[in-house]
Structure formats: structure tokens, C-alpha cells
Amino acid sequence: MRSGENTAVQDAAQIQGRLAIHGGTPIRTEPLPLEFPGVHHIDEQESEAAARVIASRSLFRYYGLNPQKEVEAFEREFAGFLGVSHALAVTSGTGALNVALSALGIGPGQEVIVPAYMWVAVAGAVVSHGAIPVLADIDDTFCLDPKSLEERISPKTSGIIVVHMSGAPADIKAIREVARRRNLFLVEDCAQCIGGSVDGQKVGSFGDIATFSFQMNKNITSGEGGCVVTNDRRLYERAFACHDLGYARDEKGRLKLDNPDLLLWGLGYRMDELRGALLRIQLAKLPQITANMHRSKYRIRKALERLPGIGLRRIVDPEGDTGPFLITTYRDALTAKLVNQALRAEGIVTFPQGISNIMMSDWGMHLYYNIASLVQRTSVDGKGFPWKLSENSGSTARYEKGTCPVADSLFERSTLLAIPSSLSERDEEDIIQAFEKVHGALLA
Ligand SMILES: Cc1ncc(COP(=O)(O)O)c(C=O)c1O
């Protein structure tokens, strides 16, 4: 090799080794696949299921020209998958939360504990029922911290909503122990963790009642959709009544009017047959979808374990992690931001509409202090419902930043990388190489 060529090769190597953010060559230029786990697995099976329902001209779940009973079948199959006695399909995860809280009899004068890392609909469902959401902090699982939970229980606390966030289960056994000892109801919000488990038991089967969402970002999807599940016959009947007209039905579909506990008010969240049919197909694909994300995520996690300075979220039971997100944590906010910007410059991003690879502090309505209606205690009636109700007087609940210091610190110091269900080995290698390169330049 001539000396000029030698210098050119050395220059090229230096540029390659240099971070893309500093003018070096990025690890990749092609965007990563979008997240939306269930969407990548939609094929002719979903098309055929939808066509079958349309051909039947019976889109309503209870009757029609030629009822297919798709929603009913989905409920049976989903309950069987989770190992619970009852499943009730509804139109969204938000609807599921509202139905669950109505079934539990939530109202003014009650406090319900919710985690600092959640989704706006969790606090929203409590407020809509006239009750007061009380924040508890998270721990290194990024889910409800059992110790903070215990500290925030007051004489007005009636229950807890635990949220299995970002694909992995909360420390559900410890949380259930607190709920039982303190005689509180336990709702599991499993919207982000469909198919997750702890010690082989599926999330959604630990609490009194659980909710799911099948909106497009979830592990399986029908675009929109949700489900309420429980082992408690009474809660199921009340949930059923609330999701429909306010009344339960007997085996023949007739409204039951003889039980005052079941003369309620309907919220109108019935699921339609098209979505029921799609969800049956998606449910059958769920093990494959989560296996793909799990494999990709744990290959990447294993590589990151060797890189000091990159902290990994504590996973209560790695076997039961469904895998759609990788959370990494750094010593301070500035380091996290630098690493995130450097990784993005290396091409660890997706198309503009994807979430892909972001600072957790940019994760919108998942962070309690970003929920403006909560922080400002707004009300739909403009008169202060439910905050100013006499039943809720004396509440000391706070919502501004600083209320949950562990969450505040974790949000600022952590990044969230979506793990699509369709990552190729090459994509995984690029992600690992990008982390190694950025680690070498910024953290070593
Ligand atoms: C934890 C959690 N709960 C509830 C919901 C609400 O579900 P939906 O969008 O189906 O109303 C979501 C949806 O993003 C969620 O992430």
C-alpha cells in the first residue's frame, strides 16, 4: 500500500470511529422499523377474518342477520389465555378502566393510588368517577414502588391501580401483599404488557380486576379496543352492566332487573364483531410477537450489561417481560441526553411518526407532571368536580413535579428505545454497535 493510500485508510477509520454527531460515519442510515408490535404481523388471516364478518352482515355482537359470535369467542379465548374466569371486551383501554372502576363502586370520598409513571387515562378514570387519584412513586422497575405505595395510603384510600409499564410486569406480588394486608382493591392495568407474566402467572390474574388496551401501540391490536378481566363473578356482572346499558343479562340475553346491585348506569363501551374477529387472530399470534421482541431485547440487554455507566431497568421476571421497550439509565440528565443524541445521530431512530429512541422526560402523558389537567385540577363542569366536592375535602394530594422524586430523577436520566417485533439480526447488531461506539466515546 502506498503511503497516500495508507493515510486515506487511516482517515476513513478515524471518521468511522468518530461519533456521527461529531461528523463521523453513522452506524446506519436506514430508519429502524416502526414499533406497533401487532401491526407487523397483520396478514391475510386478519383480512379473511374481517371479510368473514362483513359477509355475515352482522357487525353487532348480540344479534343480527347471521351472528358470528366473534366477540364472545374472543372473550372465551382471552380468559383462557390469561387463566381467569371472566373477560369482557370493550372499545378501548380507557373504557376498560372506567368500566372496572364503576364495577368496583368508586366515587366521591375515596382515594385511589396510581403510579407516577402511567398513562393519562389511569388518573382520568379516577377523576371521572369523582374520586381523588393519589400518586405513589416508582422504583427501579419503573412501576409502582411497594414502599411508596404503603406510605401514601390514607384513611380514605379504597384501592390501587398498578400499571405494568413499557412491556414488563410490576413487582405485583409485593404490591398485592400490601393491598391484601391493608384491605384495598387492586386493579392491574395491563395495556402495555399483554401476555406478560411473573413466575409463570399472567399479568391480569393477580388483582381483583384488570384492564387491557388493544390500541395500535399495544402487543396485539384491532386499532382500538380493550378488555376487562376478573375472577370475581359479581365484579364481572357489574362490569358487564356498566359497559352496556347499565344492566346485567341472563343466559338468554334478557336484562336482569331483580338485583339492586346490578341496576347501574351504562357507559356504552360494547365491542363490535369486526374487532372481535381481528383480536382472535392477533391473540393466536401474541406468543410469536412477544417472543420476537423478547429475543431482540435480551440480545441487546446482554451486550449492554458489559458497558459500565449504562444502567438497565430492573426486570422483576425476565421470562415474563414482553419486550417492546428497552429503558437505559445514566448517571445524570446531561449524560443521558448526550448519549441519546449521539445514538440518534448514529441512525438509531425510526420514521418521524415513531417513538423509537427518546429521552423519557419527553414521554408526554405517561409522566404525572405532564398531565396538565391533573396538575391544574381541572374539571369538566367548570365548578371544581371532583376536587371541590365536600366528600373530597381535606385531600392533600399533590401532582406537580417533585411529588415523586424517584420518578423525577429516573425520567430525567433515562432513555426509552422501542424494540419492534420485526427487528432483523442486522438491526439488533446495529443497535448494539451504536451503543458500544457511543459508550466508547462518552462513557468509557
Ligand atoms: C397504561 C395504559 N392504560 C390505559 C391506556 C388507554 O388505552 P386506550 O388508548 O385503548 O384507551 C393506555 C393506552 O395507551 C395505556 O398505555
The ligand as a MOL file (V3000), in Angstrom:
LIG
                    3D

  0  0  0     0  0            999 V3000
M  V30 BEGIN CTAB
M  V30 COUNTS 16 16 0 0 0
M  V30 BEGIN ATOM
M  V30 1 C -51.1210 2.0410 30.6160 0
M  V30 2 C -52.2800 2.4220 29.7410 0
M  V30 3 N -53.5250 2.4180 30.2480 0
M  V30 4 C -54.5940 2.7280 29.5060 0
M  V30 5 C -54.4500 3.0900 28.1820 0
M  V30 6 C -55.6480 3.5320 27.4180 0
M  V30 7 O -55.9170 2.7000 26.3460 0
M  V30 8 P -56.7450 3.2570 25.0710 0
M  V30 9 O -55.8320 4.1260 24.2850 0
M  V30 10 O -57.1200 1.9890 24.3690 0
M  V30 11 O -57.9270 3.9830 25.5990 0
M  V30 12 C -53.1840 3.0940 27.6030 0
M  V30 13 C -53.0380 3.4470 26.1700 0
M  V30 14 O -52.1170 3.9920 25.6960 0
M  V30 15 C -52.0620 2.7670 28.4050 0
M  V30 16 O -50.8180 2.7980 27.9220 0
M  V30 END ATOM
M  V30 BEGIN BOND
M  V30 1 1 1 2
M  V30 2 1 2 3
M  V30 3 2 2 15
M  V30 4 2 3 4
M  V30 5 1 4 5
M  V30 6 1 5 6
M  V30 7 2 5 12
M  V30 8 1 6 7
M  V30 9 1 7 8
M  V30 10 2 8 9
M  V30 11 1 8 10
M  V30 12 1 8 11
M  V30 13 1 12 13
M  V30 14 1 12 15
M  V30 15 2 13 14
M  V30 16 1 15 16
M  V30 END BOND
M  V30 END CTAB
M  END
